[in-house]
Protein backbone atom coordinates (compact mmCIF):
# COMPACT_ATOMS: atom_id res chain seq x y z
CA UNK A 1 0.00 0.00 0.00
CA UNK A 2 2.82 2.44 0.89
CA UNK A 3 4.42 1.93 -2.54
CA UNK A 4 1.11 2.66 -4.24
CA UNK A 5 0.69 5.86 -2.22
CA UNK A 6 4.18 7.02 -3.24
CA UNK A 7 3.45 6.38 -6.91
CA UNK A 8 0.02 8.05 -6.90
CA UNK A 9 0.08 11.32 -4.92
CA UNK A 10 -3.68 11.86 -5.24
CA UNK A 11 -4.20 8.66 -3.22
CA UNK A 12 -1.97 10.09 -0.47
CA UNK A 13 -4.21 13.14 -0.24
CA UNK A 14 -7.34 10.99 -0.22
CA UNK A 15 -6.00 8.69 2.53
CA UNK A 16 -4.97 11.73 4.56
CA UNK A 17 -8.55 13.05 4.48
CA UNK A 18 -9.87 9.82 5.98
CA UNK A 19 -8.51 10.86 9.37
CA UNK A 20 -10.09 13.94 10.99
CA UNK A 21 -6.90 14.54 13.00
CA UNK A 22 -5.09 15.33 9.73
CA UNK A 23 -7.74 17.86 8.71
CA UNK A 24 -7.61 19.51 12.14
CA UNK A 25 -3.81 19.63 12.17
CA UNK A 26 -3.75 21.24 8.72
CA UNK A 27 -6.29 23.84 9.89
CA UNK A 28 -4.29 24.67 13.05
CA UNK A 29 -1.10 24.99 11.00
CA UNK A 30 -2.76 27.45 8.59
CA UNK A 31 -4.17 29.53 11.47
CA UNK A 32 -0.81 29.72 13.25
CA UNK A 33 0.96 30.86 10.09
CA UNK A 34 -1.36 33.86 9.67
CA UNK A 35 -0.85 35.20 13.20
CA UNK A 36 1.20 38.42 13.20
CA UNK A 37 4.91 38.11 13.94
CA UNK A 38 5.88 38.48 17.62
CA UNK A 39 2.32 37.74 18.78
CA UNK A 40 2.15 35.96 22.14
CA UNK A 41 0.68 32.48 22.13
CA UNK A 42 -0.05 30.27 25.12
CA UNK A 43 -0.48 26.65 24.07
CA UNK A 44 -2.44 25.43 27.12
CA UNK A 45 -2.54 21.67 27.50
CA UNK A 46 0.11 21.36 24.78
CA UNK A 47 1.29 17.84 25.63
CA UNK A 48 4.23 17.14 23.32
CA UNK A 49 3.93 20.62 21.69
CA UNK A 50 3.14 19.20 18.25
CA UNK A 51 2.36 22.65 16.80
CA UNK A 52 5.40 24.49 18.16
CA UNK A 53 7.29 24.03 14.88
CA UNK A 54 4.77 26.38 13.20
CA UNK A 55 5.32 29.10 15.80
CA UNK A 56 8.88 30.27 15.14
CA UNK A 57 7.54 33.76 14.33
CA UNK A 58 5.57 33.90 17.61
CA UNK A 59 6.38 34.32 21.29
CA UNK A 60 5.39 30.74 22.11
CA UNK A 61 4.77 29.46 25.63
CA UNK A 62 3.58 25.92 26.23
CA UNK A 63 1.95 24.62 29.41
CA UNK A 64 0.72 21.11 29.95
CA UNK A 65 -1.44 20.08 32.87
CA UNK A 66 -0.08 16.61 33.50
CA UNK A 67 -0.31 15.13 36.97
CA UNK A 68 2.70 15.98 39.13
CA UNK A 69 4.58 12.88 40.29
CA UNK A 70 7.12 12.80 43.10
CA UNK A 71 10.48 11.29 42.12
CA UNK A 72 10.54 8.05 44.12
CA UNK A 73 14.36 7.82 43.86
CA UNK A 74 14.98 10.83 46.11
Secondary structure in CASP SS format (residue, H / E / C, confidence):
PFRMAT SS
TARGET T0000
AUTHOR 0000-0000-0000
METHOD secondary structure of the structure
MODEL  1
X C 1.00
X H 1.00
X H 1.00
X H 1.00
X H 1.00
X H 1.00
X H 1.00
X C 1.00
X H 1.00
X H 1.00
X H 1.00
X H 1.00
X H 1.00
X H 1.00
X H 1.00
X H 1.00
X H 1.00
X C 1.00
X C 1.00
X H 1.00
X H 1.00
X H 1.00
X H 1.00
X H 1.00
X H 1.00
X H 1.00
X H 1.00
X H 1.00
X H 1.00
X H 1.00
X H 1.00
X H 1.00
X H 1.00
X C 1.00
X C 1.00
X C 1.00
X C 1.00
X C 1.00
X C 1.00
X E 1.00
X E 1.00
X E 1.00
X E 1.00
X E 1.00
X C 1.00
X C 1.00
X C 1.00
X C 1.00
X C 1.00
X C 1.00
X C 1.00
X H 1.00
X H 1.00
X H 1.00
X C 1.00
X C 1.00
X C 1.00
X C 1.00
X E 1.00
X E 1.00
X E 1.00
X E 1.00
X E 1.00
X C 1.00
X C 1.00
X C 1.00
X C 1.00
X C 1.00
X C 1.00
X C 1.00
X C 1.00
X C 1.00
X C 1.00
X C 1.00
END
